[in-house]
Amino acid sequence: MSKFLDQIYFGNSGLDYCWLIGAILVGLVFQKYLSKLLSNLIFKIVSKQTSDISNEELYALLHKPLSRFIMLIIIYIASSHIDFPTEWNLASEDEFGVRMILAKSYQFALIITIAWIALRVLEFFMLLLTRKADKTDGKQDDQIIAFVREILRIVLIIITAFIILGNVFEIEMGPLLAGLGVGGLALALAAKESLENLLSSFTIFFDKPFVMGDFVKVGDVYGTVEKVGFRSTRLRTPEKSYVTIPNKKMIDAELDNLSLRTFRRVRQTIGLLYGTPSESIQAIVSDIQKLIDDHKNTNQDGLVRFTEFGASSLDIMVNYYVDTMDWSVYLDVKQEINYKIMEIVEKHKSDFAFPTQTIHLEKSDS
């Protein structure tokens, strides 16, 4: 065994290869345990400030990136004792070749993993803020958190991209930034629509025509605002579909924030049979008006009037407002009032008309 460990294979001893394989195996076995340990340490620090998040939630966020980071560190330490055979005459890490490709690949993987951890830490703190925002009554703080999350994510991604360009590809950032400044106008013209949507997102944020959770109508689209991003706003429609609308359209189009309404309107027409006595019609109108005025879920703007001599019915307009924004409560109140209207019509010995035609036939003299 000692002979194998001391023997040189491709410029390295058997012991060096054993250390490499052993370290990788240890990393594969214990990376989950080590990531759990680090997660627990972070949780102990954070839990002193808040109790709005559990250790399991933090571990679910950090487990994978921490495991990859630990494995990369173990691979670096294990491979530091391994050398390429001198007879291969490989170029150094400063010259293009196998050494440079391996070194740059490792740097790239390490930077991406660190950025991944940073993004997950950001998500963790945003989750903490969201839990605190859930305890408040207003919706504005929820939208602020979503907006800040988008900004910080983009900043982290841009910083990561610049670090990769500067360290992995060794691009001078000064001339690159100057070039971006010179080409900024062309870039702005090419991305005109995207910039308009970006500026519109700031308008939505500061002007507050709506916030997340509001039920809005934009053009012909109805839906609940679920997310306001940099480029677009996402609505969940009553059909449970997910509609994405550019922020520019959310600003330019007529927008009706239905959540700001205090009542839901009911407007319908009741058609009575021709032949119903005028006294009965007056009594029906009066009783329905009293029903609307006295109902606990309607306001005082209810209006009931005999309005039309229809083609096949005597039409009574019934117009009132239900003081709720809950759709199910609205339907329940409307149904209750409709039943009462039927009882009123039956009480006064009338009935509801349906479309009919009377045809008069003239007898011919021939």
Number of C-alpha atoms within 10 A of each C-alpha: 7 8 9 11 15 13 14 13 13 14 14 17 17 19 16 21 17 13 16 20 15 13 19 20 13 12 21 16 11 15 21 17 14 16 21 21 13 16 20 16 12 14 19 12 10 14 14 8 8 12 11 12 16 11 16 14 12 21 19 12 17 23 21 17 20 24 21 22 21 19 20 19 13 20 17 15 15 19 17 11 14 16 11 12 12 9 8 8 8 15 12 11 14 9 11 11 12 13 16 17 14 12 14 17 13 16 16 17 16 16 19 19 20 16 18 21 20 17 19 20 15 16 18 17 15 16 18 15 15 18 15 14 18 12 8 11 8 10 15 16 18 20 22 18 16 16 18 12 19 14 13 14 15 12 12 16 16 12 13 17 14 17 18 19 16 13 14 18 12 10 14 12 13 9 10 13 11 11 11 13 12 11 11 12 11 12 12 13 11 11 11 12 14 18 16 16 22 18 16 22 24 15 15 18 18 10 9 11 15 23 24 20 18 18 21 22 20 18 12 6 14 19 22 23 19 18 19 25 21 19 19 21 22 19 27 19 17 12 8 10 10 14 17 14 16 21 26 22 17 21 16 10 12 12 16 16 17 18 16 12 11 12 19 16 15 13 12 13 16 16 21 21 15 17 9 15 12 9 10 15 20 12 15 24 22 14 17 23 18 14 17 24 17 12 14 11 16 21 15 11 10 20 17 21 18 17 12 13 13 13 11 16 20 21 23 21 16 20 17 22 21 23 18 17 15 11 9 10 14 19 12 11 17 18 12 11 16 13 10 15 19 15 11 20 21 13 13 15 11 19 16 15 15 11 9 9 8 6 6 6 6 6 6 5 4 3
